[in-house]
Amino acid sequence: MNNKKGKRRFIISEHSAPIGNLPAPARRRPAEPPEKPEGDVVRESHTDRFAARDFTGLLGLPGFSDAMMNNHFELYQGYVKNANALLGDLEQLRKERRLEGAPAAEIRRRFGWEYDSIRLHEFYFENLAKTPKPLDPVSRLSTRMKEDFGSFENWKADFVAAASMRGFGWVVTYHDPMRNRLFNAWINEHDTGHLVACTPVVVLDAFEHAYMLDYGIKKGGYIDACFMNFHWDACTARLP
């Protein structure tokens, strides 16, 4: 007999029941609407150019000097400017029908680096707040951290270990839709190391420009300052 209601789908984890027992059903998403940060983030409308967003409301952030934050904002604005310049150059080559040559290829390679830096910085600035609230122990993000790492403390230890690695880059807590779980990943050079089709949830800038003016080579103090100012509601709202 045909089943017109469609087939049920299940996700089987590493801890699934032995063969012969029913597989564990996929986690159900909560029925209530997702938590939102205070003031929904307004993204750009459909356009072929990027606009730098104003994050000066973060000036006065505890543990971050205004000088360092202004330097960081200026750097972010430079990525926006460079991405727009690359789009203009590619548009000109398109008009000249010169898309097969080395100049166009190099622009395409460079554009991903600039674009990813724009978005990573926006995620990073968005998940900082001058008056943050502690992570709600019953929020969706806290629940997922406990499910996937055993506890918030275990997640934090893993995240801090990645952020403390030698070198420069980014640390991102991703939600992986294929396994429906969280991962902490190290991103190198803005465009290297991203987990394809995964959603960034918590983002930390581990490049020297994010901390050396205030902390020198003592990255640990900067990481502590980030945790003191993480906007957990903004991070939670990113979960699918």
Secondary structure, DSSP 8 states (H G I E B T S, - for coil): ---TT--------TT---TTS---------SS-----SS------S-SS------GGGTT-TTS-HHHHHHHHHHHHHHHHHHHHHHHHHHHHHHTT-TTSHHHHHHHHHHHHHHHHHHHHHHHHHTB-SS-----TTSHHHHHHHHHHSSHHHHHHHHHHHHTSSS--EEEEEEETTTTEEEEEEEBTTTBS--TT-EEEEEEE-SGGGTHHHHTT-HHHHHHHHHHHB-HHHHHHT--
